[in-house]
Amino acid sequence: MNIPLSSRMMNLALSLPKSRKLELEADYIGLLLMAKACYDPRTSFEVERRINHGSKAPPEYFSTHPNMESRVVQLKEKMPEALRIFNQCQASSSWAFSRFQ
């Protein structure tokens, strides 16, 4: 399969950056859903480490997915929001659970 250079350049310039942005957005949504479900969002760092353990990813510029460092940076930036949601969930769960004891 011989893909013209112009098509490959368009893919690098237009499609891949959008795809990486969507992947980071999915990571953010997943972090918030995790917190809303009363799972500790700090475990997301361990999940990311396990997923990427030993993998040889291409440079981010050539990939549809952000590299691990980009994902961890975003997770750290969004963590205060996720922890606030998680703590609210924990408080409401503790209250609800205490009513049935």
C-alpha positions as CSV (number, residue, x, y, z in Angstrom):
1,M,0.0,0.0,0.0
2,N,1.6,3.2,-1.2
3,I,0.1,6.2,0.6
4,P,1.0,9.6,-0.9
5,L,3.2,11.8,1.2
6,S,0.6,14.6,1.2
7,S,-1.9,12.2,2.9
8,R,0.6,11.2,5.5
9,M,1.5,14.8,6.2
10,M,-2.2,15.8,6.5
11,N,-2.7,12.9,9.0
12,L,0.3,14.1,11.1
13,A,-0.9,17.7,11.0
14,L,-4.6,17.3,11.4
15,S,-5.9,13.9,12.5
16,L,-3.4,12.8,15.1
17,P,-3.4,15.9,17.3
18,K,-7.2,15.8,17.5
19,S,-7.1,12.1,18.3
20,R,-4.7,12.8,21.2
21,K,-6.9,15.6,22.5
22,L,-9.9,13.2,22.5
23,E,-7.9,10.6,24.4
24,L,-6.9,13.1,27.1
25,E,-10.5,14.2,27.3
26,A,-11.5,10.6,27.8
27,D,-8.9,10.2,30.6
28,Y,-10.4,13.3,32.3
29,I,-14.0,12.0,32.0
30,G,-12.8,8.6,33.3
31,L,-11.1,10.2,36.3
32,L,-14.3,12.1,37.2
33,L,-16.5,9.0,36.8
34,M,-14.1,7.0,38.9
35,A,-14.5,9.6,41.7
36,K,-18.3,9.8,41.4
37,A,-18.4,6.0,41.8
38,C,-16.5,6.4,45.1
39,Y,-13.2,4.8,43.7
40,D,-10.1,6.6,44.8
41,P,-8.9,8.6,41.7
42,R,-5.3,8.5,42.9
43,T,-5.2,4.9,41.8
44,S,-5.4,6.1,38.2
45,F,-1.6,6.7,38.3
46,E,-1.0,3.0,39.1
47,V,-3.4,1.9,36.4
48,E,-1.5,4.1,33.9
49,R,1.8,2.7,35.0
50,R,0.6,-0.9,34.6
51,I,-0.9,-0.2,31.2
52,N,2.4,1.3,29.9
53,H,4.8,-0.9,31.7
54,G,7.5,-2.0,29.3
55,S,5.7,-0.7,26.2
56,K,7.7,0.9,23.5
57,A,5.4,3.6,22.2
58,P,6.3,5.7,19.1
59,P,7.0,9.4,19.7
60,E,3.7,11.2,20.6
61,Y,3.7,13.2,17.4
62,F,3.3,10.0,15.4
63,S,0.7,8.4,17.6
64,T,-3.0,8.5,18.0
65,H,-2.6,8.4,21.8
66,P,-0.8,10.8,24.2
67,N,2.4,9.4,25.8
68,M,2.4,8.4,29.4
69,E,4.0,11.6,30.6
70,S,1.3,13.8,29.0
71,R,-1.4,11.7,30.6
72,V,0.2,11.8,34.0
73,V,0.6,15.6,33.8
74,Q,-3.1,15.9,33.0
75,L,-4.1,13.5,35.7
76,K,-2.1,15.6,38.2
77,E,-3.7,18.8,37.0
78,K,-7.3,17.4,37.3
79,M,-6.7,15.5,40.5
80,P,-7.9,18.2,42.9
81,E,-11.3,18.3,41.2
82,A,-11.5,14.5,41.2
83,L,-10.5,14.3,44.9
84,R,-13.2,16.8,45.8
85,I,-15.8,14.7,44.1
86,F,-14.4,11.5,45.7
87,N,-14.4,13.1,49.2
88,Q,-18.1,14.2,48.7
89,C,-18.9,10.6,47.7
90,Q,-17.1,9.2,50.7
91,A,-19.0,11.6,53.0
92,S,-22.4,10.8,51.6
93,S,-21.6,7.0,51.5
94,S,-20.6,7.1,55.2
95,W,-23.8,8.9,56.1
96,A,-26.0,6.5,54.2
97,F,-24.2,3.4,55.5
98,S,-24.4,4.6,59.1
99,R,-28.2,4.8,58.8
100,F,-28.4,1.1,58.2
101,Q,-26.2,-0.2,61.0
